[in-house]
Amino acid sequence: MYAVSFYDTDPDAGPEHFQRLVDTYPRHKAYLDAFAAETGEVLMIGTFGDPATQGSMAVFRSREAAERFRDSDPFYTEGLVYRSRILDWNPTVFAEA
C-alpha cells in the first residue's frame, strides 16, 4: 500500500503568501532531497499545473513515510500549507510498453 500526500493552497491567499512559499522553497527542497536520499520512501513529488492555485502531491511507499515527511517539511511547519491530506493508495500497475 502506498500513500499519496496532497498539499492544498489557500484560495484566499494573497501575493505575500506566494512570496513566503518562494522564500521557503530552498529549505523545503533541501529537506526533500535529504529525506528521499536517506529513506528511499519518496516515489514521486511535484506541483500541479498552477501550483499557486492547484497545490501539489507526492507518492510515498507508506503512510508512515508520508506523515513523517509532512510533519517536518518547512512548508508545513511554517504554516504555508492550507490543507494537507494523506490517502492510502492501492494502485494497479501496468507493465511498460
Biopython code that builds the backbone (N, CA, C, O; Angstrom):
import numpy as np
from Bio.PDB.StructureBuilder import StructureBuilder

atoms = [
    (1, "MET", "N", (0.851, -1.171, 0.000)),
    (1, "MET", "CA", (0.000, 0.000, 0.000)),
    (1, "MET", "C", (0.898, 1.235, 0.000)),
    (1, "MET", "O", (1.825, 1.347, 0.801)),
    (2, "TYR", "N", (0.608, 2.140, -0.899)),
    (2, "TYR", "CA", (1.312, 3.405, -0.978)),
    (2, "TYR", "C", (0.487, 4.474, -0.255)),
    (2, "TYR", "O", (-0.615, 4.204, 0.221)),
    (3, "ALA", "N", (1.031, 5.677, -0.183)),
    (3, "ALA", "CA", (0.293, 6.814, 0.370)),
    (3, "ALA", "C", (0.510, 8.010, -0.544)),
    (3, "ALA", "O", (1.623, 8.265, -1.006)),
    (4, "VAL", "N", (-0.561, 8.732, -0.794)),
    (4, "VAL", "CA", (-0.495, 9.945, -1.607)),
    (4, "VAL", "C", (-0.786, 11.131, -0.693)),
    (4, "VAL", "O", (-1.801, 11.169, 0.003)),
    (5, "SER", "N", (0.123, 12.087, -0.714)),
    (5, "SER", "CA", (0.011, 13.279, 0.113)),
    (5, "SER", "C", (-0.323, 14.465, -0.778)),
    (5, "SER", "O", (0.327, 14.695, -1.798)),
    (6, "PHE", "N", (-1.340, 15.211, -0.382)),
    (6, "PHE", "CA", (-1.739, 16.410, -1.117)),
    (6, "PHE", "C", (-1.512, 17.635, -0.238)),
    (6, "PHE", "O", (-1.830, 17.625, 0.952)),
    (7, "TYR", "N", (-0.963, 18.683, -0.829)),
    (7, "TYR", "CA", (-0.884, 19.996, -0.202)),
    (7, "TYR", "C", (-1.818, 20.894, -1.000)),
    (7, "TYR", "O", (-1.606, 21.128, -2.190)),
    (8, "ASP", "N", (-2.845, 21.390, -0.341)),
    (8, "ASP", "CA", (-3.789, 22.294, -0.990)),
    (8, "ASP", "C", (-3.415, 23.732, -0.664)),
    (8, "ASP", "O", (-2.887, 24.025, 0.409)),
    (9, "THR", "N", (-3.697, 24.616, -1.599)),
    (9, "THR", "CA", (-3.391, 26.028, -1.432)),
    (9, "THR", "C", (-4.588, 26.780, -0.869)),
    (9, "THR", "O", (-5.732, 26.359, -1.036)),
    (10, "ASP", "N", (-4.318, 27.880, -0.212)),
    (10, "ASP", "CA", (-5.355, 28.732, 0.352)),
    (10, "ASP", "C", (-5.975, 29.550, -0.778)),
    (10, "ASP", "O", (-5.283, 30.358, -1.398)),
    (11, "PRO", "N", (-7.257, 29.359, -1.056)),
    (11, "PRO", "CA", (-7.875, 30.098, -2.160)),
    (11, "PRO", "C", (-7.927, 31.605, -1.929)),
    (11, "PRO", "O", (-8.110, 32.375, -2.872)),
    (12, "ASP", "N", (-7.767, 32.025, -0.677)),
    (12, "ASP", "CA", (-7.822, 33.451, -0.359)),
    (12, "ASP", "C", (-6.448, 34.070, -0.123)),
    (12, "ASP", "O", (-6.343, 35.236, 0.257)),
    (13, "ALA", "N", (-5.396, 33.286, -0.351)),
    (13, "ALA", "CA", (-4.041, 33.784, -0.100)),
    (13, "ALA", "C", (-3.663, 34.861, -1.109)),
    (13, "ALA", "O", (-4.006, 34.785, -2.289)),
    (14, "GLY", "N", (-2.965, 35.839, -0.622)),
    (14, "GLY", "CA", (-2.516, 36.921, -1.486)),
    (14, "GLY", "C", (-1.089, 36.712, -1.955)),
    (14, "GLY", "O", (-0.479, 35.683, -1.664)),
    (15, "PRO", "N", (-0.557, 37.685, -2.683)),
    (15, "PRO", "CA", (0.792, 37.570, -3.234)),
    (15, "PRO", "C", (1.873, 37.416, -2.162)),
    (15, "PRO", "O", (2.912, 36.805, -2.415)),
    (16, "GLU", "N", (1.638, 37.962, -0.971)),
    (16, "GLU", "CA", (2.640, 37.829, 0.093)),
    (16, "GLU", "C", (2.796, 36.373, 0.532)),
    (16, "GLU", "O", (3.887, 35.948, 0.914)),
    (17, "HIS", "N", (1.702, 35.612, 0.475)),
    (17, "HIS", "CA", (1.773, 34.187, 0.818)),
    (17, "HIS", "C", (2.609, 33.441, -0.216)),
    (17, "HIS", "O", (3.450, 32.612, 0.134)),
    (18, "PHE", "N", (2.374, 33.737, -1.482)),
    (18, "PHE", "CA", (3.159, 33.093, -2.540)),
    (18, "PHE", "C", (4.639, 33.447, -2.381)),
    (18, "PHE", "O", (5.505, 32.599, -2.595)),
    (19, "GLN", "N", (4.929, 34.683, -2.011)),
    (19, "GLN", "CA", (6.332, 35.081, -1.810)),
    (19, "GLN", "C", (6.959, 34.304, -0.656)),
    (19, "GLN", "O", (8.132, 33.937, -0.723)),
    (20, "ARG", "N", (6.194, 34.052, 0.394)),
    (20, "ARG", "CA", (6.702, 33.235, 1.501)),
    (20, "ARG", "C", (7.017, 31.816, 1.025)),
    (20, "ARG", "O", (8.004, 31.223, 1.461)),
    (21, "LEU", "N", (6.188, 31.271, 0.136)),
    (21, "LEU", "CA", (6.470, 29.948, -0.440)),
    (21, "LEU", "C", (7.777, 29.972, -1.226)),
    (21, "LEU", "O", (8.608, 29.074, -1.093)),
    (22, "VAL", "N", (7.948, 30.993, -2.036)),
    (22, "VAL", "CA", (9.173, 31.140, -2.832)),
    (22, "VAL", "C", (10.386, 31.235, -1.909)),
    (22, "VAL", "O", (11.413, 30.606, -2.162)),
    (23, "ASP", "N", (10.269, 32.014, -0.849)),
    (23, "ASP", "CA", (11.377, 32.200, 0.082)),
    (23, "ASP", "C", (11.703, 30.917, 0.857)),
    (23, "ASP", "O", (12.860, 30.677, 1.203)),
    (24, "THR", "N", (10.695, 30.107, 1.122)),
    (24, "THR", "CA", (10.870, 28.880, 1.902)),
    (24, "THR", "C", (11.302, 27.708, 1.028)),
    (24, "THR", "O", (11.826, 26.719, 1.540)),
    (25, "TYR", "N", (11.092, 27.805, -0.274)),
    (25, "TYR", "CA", (11.366, 26.684, -1.173)),
    (25, "TYR", "C", (12.776, 26.091, -1.021)),
    (25, "TYR", "O", (12.894, 24.866, -1.012)),
    (26, "PRO", "N", (13.841, 26.876, -0.903)),
    (26, "PRO", "CA", (15.168, 26.242, -0.765)),
    (26, "PRO", "C", (15.266, 25.305, 0.439)),
    (26, "PRO", "O", (15.895, 24.251, 0.345)),
    (27, "ARG", "N", (14.652, 25.671, 1.572)),
    (27, "ARG", "CA", (14.660, 24.787, 2.739)),
    (27, "ARG", "C", (13.806, 23.553, 2.501)),
    (27, "ARG", "O", (14.180, 22.450, 2.901)),
    (28, "HIS", "N", (12.667, 23.731, 1.856)),
    (28, "HIS", "CA", (11.798, 22.594, 1.505)),
    (28, "HIS", "C", (12.549, 21.630, 0.589)),
    (28, "HIS", "O", (12.522, 20.419, 0.809)),
    (29, "LYS", "N", (13.214, 22.158, -0.431)),
    (29, "LYS", "CA", (13.936, 21.314, -1.407)),
    (29, "LYS", "C", (15.096, 20.579, -0.735)),
    (29, "LYS", "O", (15.315, 19.400, -1.014)),
    (30, "ALA", "N", (15.829, 21.241, 0.131)),
    (30, "ALA", "CA", (16.933, 20.586, 0.843)),
    (30, "ALA", "C", (16.399, 19.468, 1.726)),
    (30, "ALA", "O", (16.986, 18.388, 1.786)),
    (31, "TYR", "N", (15.294, 19.720, 2.409)),
    (31, "TYR", "CA", (14.672, 18.696, 3.251)),
    (31, "TYR", "C", (14.195, 17.522, 2.400)),
    (31, "TYR", "O", (14.437, 16.366, 2.748)),
    (32, "LEU", "N", (13.525, 17.808, 1.294)),
    (32, "LEU", "CA", (13.053, 16.767, 0.386)),
    (32, "LEU", "C", (14.203, 15.911, -0.124)),
    (32, "LEU", "O", (14.128, 14.683, -0.083)),
    (33, "ASP", "N", (15.252, 16.541, -0.598)),
    (33, "ASP", "CA", (16.393, 15.795, -1.143)),
    (33, "ASP", "C", (17.017, 14.893, -0.088)),
    (33, "ASP", "O", (17.346, 13.742, -0.376)),
    (34, "ALA", "N", (17.182, 15.397, 1.120)),
    (34, "ALA", "CA", (17.769, 14.594, 2.195)),
    (34, "ALA", "C", (16.844, 13.452, 2.588)),
    (34, "ALA", "O", (17.295, 12.321, 2.767)),
    (35, "PHE", "N", (15.556, 13.738, 2.724)),
    (35, "PHE", "CA", (14.586, 12.712, 3.106)),
    (35, "PHE", "C", (14.552, 11.600, 2.066)),
    (35, "PHE", "O", (14.593, 10.420, 2.415)),
    (36, "ALA", "N", (14.478, 11.970, 0.791)),
    (36, "ALA", "CA", (14.415, 10.984, -0.283)),
    (36, "ALA", "C", (15.689, 10.132, -0.322)),
    (36, "ALA", "O", (15.611, 8.913, -0.474)),
    (37, "ALA", "N", (16.843, 10.757, -0.185)),
    (37, "ALA", "CA", (18.111, 10.022, -0.248)),
    (37, "ALA", "C", (18.278, 9.094, 0.958)),
    (37, "ALA", "O", (18.761, 7.971, 0.814)),
    (38, "GLU", "N", (17.885, 9.554, 2.129)),
    (38, "GLU", "CA", (18.087, 8.775, 3.350)),
    (38, "GLU", "C", (17.083, 7.649, 3.518)),
    (38, "GLU", "O", (17.411, 6.612, 4.094)),
    (39, "THR", "N", (15.852, 7.836, 3.019)),
    (39, "THR", "CA", (14.802, 6.855, 3.296)),
    (39, "THR", "C", (14.429, 5.998, 2.098)),
    (39, "THR", "O", (14.002, 4.855, 2.262)),
    (40, "GLY", "N", (14.587, 6.540, 0.889)),
    (40, "GLY", "CA", (14.116, 5.818, -0.301)),
    (40, "GLY", "C", (12.605, 5.690, -0.354)),
    (40, "GLY", "O", (12.080, 4.858, -1.093)),
    (41, "GLU", "N", (11.899, 6.502, 0.419)),
    (41, "GLU", "CA", (10.445, 6.378, 0.550)),
    (41, "GLU", "C", (9.643, 7.264, -0.402)),
    (41, "GLU", "O", (8.428, 7.101, -0.514)),
    (42, "VAL", "N", (10.299, 8.193, -1.088)),
    (42, "VAL", "CA", (9.582, 9.107, -1.985)),
    (42, "VAL", "C", (9.641, 8.533, -3.399)),
    (42, "VAL", "O", (10.724, 8.347, -3.953)),
    (43, "LEU", "N", (8.480, 8.254, -3.977)),
    (43, "LEU", "CA", (8.437, 7.738, -5.346)),
    (43, "LEU", "C", (8.312, 8.854, -6.366)),
    (43, "LEU", "O", (9.004, 8.856, -7.384)),
    (44, "MET", "N", (7.430, 9.798, -6.091)),
    (44, "MET", "CA", (7.198, 10.928, -6.994)),
    (44, "MET", "C", (6.714, 12.109, -6.173)),
    (44, "MET", "O", (6.057, 11.940, -5.146)),
    (45, "ILE", "N", (7.047, 13.312, -6.640)),
    (45, "ILE", "CA", (6.566, 14.514, -5.967)),
    (45, "ILE", "C", (6.543, 15.643, -6.991)),
    (45, "ILE", "O", (7.411, 15.718, -7.861)),
    (46, "GLY", "N", (5.557, 16.510, -6.888)),
    (46, "GLY", "CA", (5.528, 17.643, -7.797)),
    (46, "GLY", "C", (4.271, 18.466, -7.664)),
    (46, "GLY", "O", (3.317, 18.101, -6.976)),
    (47, "THR", "N", (4.307, 19.590, -8.347)),
    (47, "THR", "CA", (3.176, 20.506, -8.335)),
    (47, "THR", "C", (2.234, 20.194, -9.486)),
    (47, "THR", "O", (2.600, 19.537, -10.461)),
    (48, "PHE", "N", (1.019, 20.684, -9.342)),
    (48, "PHE", "CA", (0.064, 20.622, -10.446)),
    (48, "PHE", "C", (0.330, 21.812, -11.359)),
    (48, "PHE", "O", (1.209, 22.625, -11.071)),
    (49, "GLY", "N", (-0.412, 21.928, -12.449)),
    (49, "GLY", "CA", (-0.164, 22.935, -13.478)),
    (49, "GLY", "C", (0.099, 24.334, -12.963)),
    (49, "GLY", "O", (1.052, 24.982, -13.396)),
    (50, "ASP", "N", (-0.728, 24.811, -12.048)),
    (50, "ASP", "CA", (-0.535, 26.126, -11.434)),
    (50, "ASP", "C", (-0.429, 25.918, -9.931)),
    (50, "ASP", "O", (-1.445, 25.910, -9.236)),
    (51, "PRO", "N", (0.783, 25.750, -9.420)),
    (51, "PRO", "CA", (0.938, 25.419, -8.008)),
    (51, "PRO", "C", (0.350, 26.462, -7.059)),
    (51, "PRO", "O", (-0.044, 26.125, -5.943)),
    (52, "ALA", "N", (0.286, 27.703, -7.481)),
    (52, "ALA", "CA", (-0.255, 28.750, -6.611)),
    (52, "ALA", "C", (-1.742, 28.544, -6.341)),
    (52, "ALA", "O", (-2.244, 28.973, -5.302)),
    (53, "THR", "N", (-2.451, 27.894, -7.261)),
    (53, "THR", "CA", (-3.886, 27.670, -7.074)),
    (53, "THR", "C", (-4.261, 26.199, -6.978)),
    (53, "THR", "O", (-5.321, 25.868, -6.447)),
    (54, "GLN", "N", (-3.398, 25.299, -7.488)),
    (54, "GLN", "CA", (-3.756, 23.882, -7.538)),
    (54, "GLN", "C", (-2.977, 23.007, -6.562)),
    (54, "GLN", "O", (-3.358, 21.859, -6.336)),
    (55, "GLY", "N", (-1.896, 23.521, -5.978)),
    (55, "GLY", "CA", (-1.158, 22.765, -4.982)),
    (55, "GLY", "C", (-0.232, 21.715, -5.560)),
    (55, "GLY", "O", (0.253, 21.832, -6.686)),
    (56, "SER", "N", (0.001, 20.682, -4.755)),
    (56, "SER", "CA", (0.971, 19.654, -5.141)),
    (56, "SER", "C", (0.594, 18.315, -4.532)),
    (56, "SER", "O", (-0.313, 18.216, -3.706)),
    (57, "MET", "N", (1.318, 17.285, -4.965)),
    (57, "MET", "CA", (1.122, 15.955, -4.396)),
    (57, "MET", "C", (2.425, 15.184, -4.423)),
    (57, "MET", "O", (3.354, 15.512, -5.161)),
    (58, "ALA", "N", (2.467, 14.149, -3.598)),
    (58, "ALA", "CA", (3.628, 13.261, -3.555)),
    (58, "ALA", "C", (3.139, 11.846, -3.312)),
    (58, "ALA", "O", (2.112, 11.628, -2.669)),
    (59, "VAL", "N", (3.891, 10.886, -3.838)),
    (59, "VAL", "CA", (3.583, 9.473, -3.620)),
    (59, "VAL", "C", (4.721, 8.880, -2.803)),
    (59, "VAL", "O", (5.894, 8.996, -3.160)),
    (60, "PHE", "N", (4.346, 8.244, -1.699)),
    (60, "PHE", "CA", (5.304, 7.634, -0.782)),
    (60, "PHE", "C", (5.070, 6.132, -0.716)),
    (60, "PHE", "O", (3.995, 5.645, -1.067)),
    (61, "ARG", "N", (6.070, 5.415, -0.271)),
    (61, "ARG", "CA", (5.960, 3.961, -0.139)),
    (61, "ARG", "C", (5.070, 3.540, 1.028)),
    (61, "ARG", "O", (4.624, 2.394, 1.078)),
    (62, "SER", "N", (4.807, 4.454, 1.968)),
    (62, "SER", "CA", (3.958, 4.117, 3.113)),
    (62, "SER", "C", (3.334, 5.378, 3.696)),
    (62, "SER", "O", (3.823, 6.487, 3.484)),
    (63, "ARG", "N", (2.244, 5.186, 4.434)),
    (63, "ARG", "CA", (1.605, 6.299, 5.129)),
    (63, "ARG", "C", (2.551, 6.880, 6.179)),
    (63, "ARG", "O", (2.632, 8.096, 6.351)),
    (64, "GLU", "N", (3.260, 6.000, 6.874)),
    (64, "GLU", "CA", (4.188, 6.458, 7.908)),
    (64, "GLU", "C", (5.227, 7.402, 7.318)),
    (64, "GLU", "O", (5.552, 8.423, 7.925)),
    (65, "ALA", "N", (5.751, 7.070, 6.140)),
    (65, "ALA", "CA", (6.741, 7.929, 5.488)),
    (65, "ALA", "C", (6.111, 9.260, 5.080)),
    (65, "ALA", "O", (6.726, 10.314, 5.244)),
    (66, "ALA", "N", (4.899, 9.216, 4.554)),
    (66, "ALA", "CA", (4.213, 10.446, 4.150)),
    (66, "ALA", "C", (3.990, 11.358, 5.352)),
    (66, "ALA", "O", (4.203, 12.567, 5.266)),
    (67, "GLU", "N", (3.565, 10.782, 6.465)),
    (67, "GLU", "CA", (3.334, 11.574, 7.665)),
    (67, "GLU", "C", (4.641, 12.137, 8.217)),
    (67, "GLU", "O", (4.700, 13.297, 8.624)),
    (68, "ARG", "N", (5.682, 11.315, 8.229)),
    (68, "ARG", "CA", (6.980, 11.757, 8.741)),
    (68, "ARG", "C", (7.530, 12.902, 7.890)),
    (68, "ARG", "O", (8.059, 13.880, 8.417)),
    (69, "PHE", "N", (7.396, 12.766, 6.545)),
    (69, "PHE", "CA", (7.854, 13.830, 5.653)),
    (69, "PHE", "C", (7.093, 15.123, 5.932)),
    (69, "PHE", "O", (7.694, 16.171, 6.167)),
    (70, "ARG", "N", (5.775, 15.037, 5.903)),
    (70, "ARG", "CA", (4.940, 16.230, 6.081)),
    (70, "ARG", "C", (5.223, 16.920, 7.410)),
    (70, "ARG", "O", (5.334, 18.144, 7.467)),
    (71, "ASP", "N", (5.337, 16.144, 8.465)),
    (71, "ASP", "CA", (5.437, 16.721, 9.800)),
    (71, "ASP", "C", (6.720, 17.521, 10.037)),
    (71, "ASP", "O", (6.795, 18.293, 10.993)),
    (72, "SER", "N", (7.722, 17.347, 9.182)),
    (72, "SER", "CA", (8.961, 18.123, 9.308)),
    (72, "SER", "C", (9.256, 18.991, 8.091)),
    (72, "SER", "O", (10.296, 19.647, 8.038)),
    (73, "ASP", "N", (8.358, 19.001, 7.121)),
    (73, "ASP", "CA", (8.546, 19.807, 5.911)),
    (73, "ASP", "C", (8.388, 21.294, 6.251)),
    (73, "ASP", "O", (7.373, 21.684, 6.828)),
    (74, "PRO", "N", (9.369, 22.126, 5.906)),
    (74, "PRO", "CA", (9.245, 23.563, 6.195)),
    (74, "PRO", "C", (7.962, 24.198, 5.652)),
    (74, "PRO", "O", (7.417, 25.098, 6.291)),
    (75, "PHE", "N", (7.471, 23.760, 4.508)),
    (75, "PHE", "CA", (6.206, 24.311, 4.015)),
    (75, "PHE", "C", (5.092, 24.069, 5.034)),
    (75, "PHE", "O", (4.255, 24.942, 5.266)),
    (76, "TYR", "N", (5.088, 22.894, 5.633)),
    (76, "TYR", "CA", (4.048, 22.531, 6.593)),
    (76, "TYR", "C", (4.301, 23.157, 7.962)),
    (76, "TYR", "O", (3.395, 23.739, 8.557)),
    (77, "THR", "N", (5.520, 23.038, 8.457)),
    (77, "THR", "CA", (5.824, 23.530, 9.812)),
    (77, "THR", "C", (5.736, 25.050, 9.910)),
    (77, "THR", "O", (5.505, 25.585, 10.995)),
    (78, "GLU", "N", (5.916, 25.749, 8.796)),
    (78, "GLU", "CA", (5.847, 27.212, 8.816)),
    (78, "GLU", "C", (4.463, 27.732, 8.425)),
    (78, "GLU", "O", (4.287, 28.925, 8.176)),
    (79, "GLY", "N", (3.482, 26.823, 8.373)),
    (79, "GLY", "CA", (2.102, 27.232, 8.148)),
    (79, "GLY", "C", (1.770, 27.665, 6.735)),
    (79, "GLY", "O", (0.831, 28.434, 6.530)),
    (80, "LEU", "N", (2.521, 27.188, 5.760)),
    (80, "LEU", "CA", (2.290, 27.601, 4.374)),
    (80, "LEU", "C", (1.342, 26.673, 3.620)),
    (80, "LEU", "O", (0.938, 26.977, 2.498)),
    (81, "VAL", "N", (0.989, 25.557, 4.224)),
    (81, "VAL", "CA", (0.065, 24.605, 3.605)),
    (81, "VAL", "C", (-1.326, 24.867, 4.170)),
    (81, "VAL", "O", (-1.533, 24.805, 5.382)),
    (82, "TYR", "N", (-2.271, 25.157, 3.294)),
    (82, "TYR", "CA", (-3.639, 25.453, 3.709)),
    (82, "TYR", "C", (-4.304, 24.204, 4.279)),
    (82, "TYR", "O", (-4.934, 24.239, 5.336)),
    (83, "ARG", "N", (-4.146, 23.103, 3.553)),
    (83, "ARG", "CA", (-4.702, 21.829, 3.987)),
    (83, "ARG", "C", (-3.806, 20.719, 3.474)),
    (83, "ARG", "O", (-3.341, 20.760, 2.335)),
    (84, "SER", "N", (-3.566, 19.730, 4.315)),
    (84, "SER", "CA", (-2.781, 18.555, 3.939)),
    (84, "SER", "C", (-3.661, 17.327, 4.102)),
    (84, "SER", "O", (-4.343, 17.163, 5.113)),
    (85, "ARG", "N", (-3.636, 16.477, 3.100)),
    (85, "ARG", "CA", (-4.369, 15.214, 3.171)),
    (85, "ARG", "C", (-3.419, 14.095, 2.782)),
    (85, "ARG", "O", (-2.602, 14.253, 1.875)),
    (86, "ILE", "N", (-3.525, 12.974, 3.462)),
    (86, "ILE", "CA", (-2.771, 11.780, 3.094)),
    (86, "ILE", "C", (-3.782, 10.660, 2.922)),
    (86, "ILE", "O", (-4.549, 10.347, 3.833)),
    (87, "LEU", "N", (-3.771, 10.065, 1.744)),
    (87, "LEU", "CA", (-4.694, 8.977, 1.440)),
    (87, "LEU", "C", (-3.906, 7.713, 1.131)),
    (87, "LEU", "O", (-2.894, 7.758, 0.431)),
    (88, "ASP", "N", (-4.375, 6.588, 1.656)),
    (88, "ASP", "CA", (-3.777, 5.308, 1.283)),
    (88, "ASP", "C", (-4.164, 5.020, -0.161)),
    (88, "ASP", "O", (-5.263, 5.353, -0.602)),
    (89, "TRP", "N", (-3.240, 4.393, -0.892)),
    (89, "TRP", "CA", (-3.452, 4.167, -2.326)),
    (89, "TRP", "C", (-2.981, 2.781, -2.683)),
    (89, "TRP", "O", (-1.855, 2.392, -2.373)),
    (90, "ASN", "N", (-3.852, 2.037, -3.338)),
    (90, "ASN", "CA", (-3.559, 0.682, -3.787)),
    (90, "ASN", "C", (-3.676, 0.644, -5.310)),
    (90, "ASN", "O", (-4.726, 0.269, -5.833)),
    (91, "PRO", "N", (-2.617, 1.026, -6.032)),
    (91, "PRO", "CA", (-2.722, 1.166, -7.487)),
    (91, "PRO", "C", (-2.638, -0.168, -8.228)),
    (91, "PRO", "O", (-2.098, -1.159, -7.735)),
    (92, "THR", "N", (-3.194, -0.141, -9.419)),
    (92, "THR", "CA", (-2.962, -1.200, -10.384)),
    (92, "THR", "C", (-1.823, -0.719, -11.269)),
    (92, "THR", "O", (-1.903, 0.363, -11.852)),
    (93, "VAL", "N", (-0.768, -1.511, -11.372)),
    (93, "VAL", "CA", (0.414, -1.115, -12.123)),
    (93, "VAL", "C", (0.482, -1.935, -13.406)),
    (93, "VAL", "O", (0.414, -3.164, -13.374)),
    (94, "PHE", "N", (0.617, -1.244, -14.531)),
    (94, "PHE", "CA", (0.717, -1.898, -15.830)),
    (94, "PHE", "C", (2.169, -1.947, -16.273)),
    (94, "PHE", "O", (2.939, -1.030, -15.986)),
    (95, "ALA", "N", (2.540, -2.987, -16.956)),
    (95, "ALA", "CA", (3.901, -3.106, -17.471)),
    (95, "ALA", "C", (4.140, -2.037, -18.538)),
    (95, "ALA", "O", (3.221, -1.638, -19.253)),
    (96, "GLU", "N", (5.376, -1.585, -18.631)),
    (96, "GLU", "CA", (5.708, -0.605, -19.669)),
    (96, "GLU", "C", (5.603, -1.254, -21.040)),
    (96, "GLU", "O", (5.899, -2.437, -21.207)),
    (97, "ALA", "N", (5.180, -0.469, -22.010)),
    (97, "ALA", "CA", (5.024, -0.989, -23.377)),
    (97, "ALA", "C", (6.345, -1.165, -24.052)),
    (97, "ALA", "O", (6.396, -1.593, -25.205)),
]
sb = StructureBuilder()
sb.init_structure("model")
sb.init_model(0)
sb.init_chain("A")
sb.init_seg("    ")
for serial, (resi, resn, name, xyz) in enumerate(atoms, 1):
    if name == "N":
        sb.init_residue(resn, " ", resi, " ")
    sb.init_atom(name, np.array(xyz, "f"), 0.0, 1.0, " ", f" {name:<3s}", serial, name[0])
structure = sb.get_structure()
